Amino acid sequence: MAWIKTIPFDAATGKLRQLYDRVTGPGNNVDNIMMMHSLRPHTMEGHMALYKHVLHHSANTVPKWFLETLGVWVSSLNDCAYCVEHHFAGLKRLLDDDARADALRAALAAGDVGGTPLDAAQQAALRYAQRLTQTPADMDAADVEALRMAGWDDGQILEINQVTAYFGYANRTVLGLGCSTDGDVIGLSPGNSDDPDDWGHH
C-alpha cells in the first residue's frame, strides 16, 4: 500500500488513535492518504485541518461540486489517479447528474477545458488552476484579472487558488509515498461543512 511504514487503525494508540477516530468512515475505514501520516500524527492533523477548511467549509461561496472539479482537474494534471478517483466520486455525488459528471471527467482526462460542460467562468478557473499547477513561476496579475473578468470575486479567487494549491500538496503526498486506493472506500468526504472540527467521512 505504501513505500513507508504505516500504522493500521487496529494498531493505533494515543494521539494517532484519537485522530483516526475523527477521520474514520464506515467500518473504521481510514483513507490511505491519511494513513500516510501515521508515523507523524501532527502532520495528519495539519492535513485534515487544511483539507476541511479549504474544501469543506460553509463560508466558501464557490459550489462544492466545482471545488471538487478543480481537485479532479489538478490531480489529473499531476497524474494522481488516487485523488482523481476519490474526488470524482465526490463530485459525481454532489453534482447529482451522472451524464454531466461523466462528460466532465472525459473532457478533463483529455485535457480539453473548452470541451467541459461548464460555463465560461468555470472554464476560466480551470485554466487558472492549470497554469498554477504546471507553470507556477509564470503566474502574474493578469491571471487573477482574467478570473475577475470572468465573474469571480476576490474571495472566490482565493478559494480557487487554495483548492488548486491544496491538491498540489495532496497529490505529492500520494505520489511521493506510494499511496494506493487498496482497501479504501472511494468517494467518502467530511460532509458537515458547518463544523470545521467534524472530520468524519461519510
Secondary structure, DSSP 8 states (H G I E B T S, - for coil): --SS----GGG--HHHHHHHHHH--GGG---HHHHTTTTSHHHHHHHHHHHHHHHS-TT--S-HHHHHHHHHHHHHHTT-HHHHHHHHHHHHHHHT-HHHHHHHHHHHHTT-GGGSS--HHHHHHHHHHHHHHH-GGG--HHHHHHHHHHT--HHHHHHHHHHHHHHHHHHHHHHHHT---TT--TT-----TT-TT-----
